């Protein structure tokens, strides 16, 4: 997924697809669990900051095949909804309740969700401001948002999120690096407070450079 860790800072780049086209190719082989070293590091960091989900209304934003929605259900959430802008990923989703939507225009009432979980998706957006404003709008007072991203240091040094298609071709999915300061500014505008920031490397990687950024926000 990251051209293996030894290539993170190299020049061995592959063709880049926009996120919708990439996930149309990727959906059939994208299981609803952490299936590579990057995702395992990301999920461990997300779990370490996970709020109490018992009896909560949880949105798995950019849910893909439903990894975080399943986690929410396993942790006692009362209601789990998955939203994604990829019809192909939704067709492969393990969640029961899903709908097609973009992060910048959520089809949900104001203050209708207690927790938003969003894994490795906001980096597909050139501007995270509209998505964070929507997250702030739909969260109840005191609600939590837990967001993860490819660490900007990786992306700014040439790292790509890659995948291999069924016929053996390798592509990268579009990614825009967002600094911690970008998240902080967007959160402030959205009426959200940054509570925790985690920057984690991939376990066993030759470099201890952070590969994953996880941010916990509160309404």
GITALIN-V165958 format. One record per helix or strand of 2 or more residues. SS is the DSSP state (a for helix, b for strand). FROM is the first residue (numbers start at 1). TO is the last residue. If there is no record, write none. Layout:
{{SS;FROM;TO} {SS;FROM;TO}}
This chain:
{{a;5;7} {b;16;17} {a;19;29} {a;37;48} {b;57;61} {a;67;74} {b;79;84} {a;87;91} {b;98;100} {b;113;118} {a;122;124} {a;129;138} {b;139;150} {a;152;156} {b;162;164} {b;170;173} {a;180;189} {b;193;200} {b;212;218}}
